[in-house]
């Protein structure tokens, strides 16, 4: 009943954009969207009860992604951003089918951006670093191949980068040492551009840049996604016509955050990543929420 | 129907012992139980779809632990071993209440063992290393305090040890360096005994021993738990009277393994930990399985 009421009182253009991630990493995508689209409102869901996704199977990631998407769709959103690379790689077609809304993942935008910034060189070398599941899916390889049939692609899994980012070890010598180990073959490959294919990796951006060298262009899929979401809103005529008065702040009360567990931990990490805590943050249950009618 | 049939065909003494863990770490407890109790059969459940538990809230860990316990109880077990330290610390009373079976955690046995091996010194110093959630629960502190009111206790959280063990980085310089960082204050405390308060930590045993020094006695809660389970089976008259003919091997077909996700990954890690893969391994669903009648 609440949902019906909310929807009848505002146009689709005034509805928020939904974002979900396996946990806190997607806040880097939220920041990029927020900066790029100051008139838009956001609903963010972090699936902290089931994080991480990157070591889990396709069937499980698909189920979790659908539950998250249906939850967000039930809140009334005009577009869905799948901020989690693993969920984008493994579950995007199923999500679109299920919720009947535009669903934007981070893999396509990230892959296209890497091709675009290296387009002066038809034989550009593009590196991708991501979770084990994303690498195994080959989704980035295919996205890059669709945008360029000549670029050379190399992928590398970096499993410890997620826990290191969660620990906020952004300048510890151990982080540099682990990065050297994971990126040794990538350095030999000498990419022109390197895609940060996991939402946690921008948190380790400095370590990664120093390890691969200053001449490698890093691609943050979150920023690439924000550009594509902006273009898609315009193309579909879905932009919010109401200008927000004054400067919009990150995490202000126009944006609503949900987590599936441990809201206090999420708030602490959000403060570290964004410099501020969410004004509106709630713990919710999304298990078994796989049909819109069930909400 | 199946459950009734199984139960009517064998005595309670012939039933297996159930073991659950958040993932693969509990295999170290399975090994200890298997070595200590060659006539017993085991059913192991690894909740790989929701691992790790150590960074999640009490309410969530409690719910997952109950679902796992009810699943195992429905398979017909005579005793339950909660191999996961976090679940033992946060959920043991609720589990016992729910399943109406003897439930043995790893915290009590580990704490008592540490007191026992340092009992010559009434002012012994006992260190505990564990996940954030286990440390925050103070469960080890309380278990040690119940066994000794004079021992000094110091706890330290080591969040990266779980992903390092999962990566099998058991002798990498980065692992030593991270151990030095986490254990610096512990070394200053100079414990007589140090409890490995997470099932993953025995995998990093050599690194931990070298870091704290050879004179610190490491306590593996899994081994302490196996001793207590053996004593409890005897006390309750629940030992299996049927001697297994020939030598029992780890993971032979008398033991049944279940996981909630990614069975192939579990089999690979099991092989690394135990030197052999489970003969019987199945993926199962335990969501919402919180009442025995629902199975």
HADDOCK unambig.tbl for C-alpha pairs under 7 A between the chains (distance, minus, plus):
assign (segid A and resid 49 and name CA) (segid B and resid 56 and name CA) 6.57 0.50 0.50
assign (segid A and resid 49 and name CA) (segid B and resid 60 and name CA) 6.98 0.50 0.50
assign (segid A and resid 50 and name CA) (segid B and resid 50 and name CA) 5.11 0.50 0.50
assign (segid A and resid 56 and name CA) (segid B and resid 49 and name CA) 6.57 0.50 0.50
assign (segid A and resid 56 and name CA) (segid B and resid 261 and name CA) 6.78 0.50 0.50
assign (segid A and resid 56 and name CA) (segid B and resid 262 and name CA) 6.23 0.50 0.50
assign (segid A and resid 57 and name CA) (segid B and resid 261 and name CA) 6.47 0.50 0.50
assign (segid A and resid 57 and name CA) (segid B and resid 262 and name CA) 5.29 0.50 0.50
assign (segid A and resid 60 and name CA) (segid B and resid 49 and name CA) 6.98 0.50 0.50
assign (segid A and resid 60 and name CA) (segid B and resid 261 and name CA) 6.90 0.50 0.50
assign (segid A and resid 160 and name CA) (segid B and resid 163 and name CA) 6.64 0.50 0.50
assign (segid A and resid 163 and name CA) (segid B and resid 160 and name CA) 6.63 0.50 0.50
assign (segid A and resid 174 and name CA) (segid B and resid 174 and name CA) 5.68 0.50 0.50
assign (segid A and resid 174 and name CA) (segid B and resid 177 and name CA) 6.78 0.50 0.50
assign (segid A and resid 174 and name CA) (segid B and resid 178 and name CA) 6.80 0.50 0.50
assign (segid A and resid 177 and name CA) (segid B and resid 174 and name CA) 6.77 0.50 0.50
assign (segid A and resid 178 and name CA) (segid B and resid 174 and name CA) 6.80 0.50 0.50
assign (segid A and resid 261 and name CA) (segid B and resid 56 and name CA) 6.78 0.50 0.50
assign (segid A and resid 261 and name CA) (segid B and resid 57 and name CA) 6.46 0.50 0.50
assign (segid A and resid 261 and name CA) (segid B and resid 60 and name CA) 6.90 0.50 0.50
assign (segid A and resid 262 and name CA) (segid B and resid 56 and name CA) 6.23 0.50 0.50
assign (segid A and resid 262 and name CA) (segid B and resid 57 and name CA) 5.29 0.50 0.50
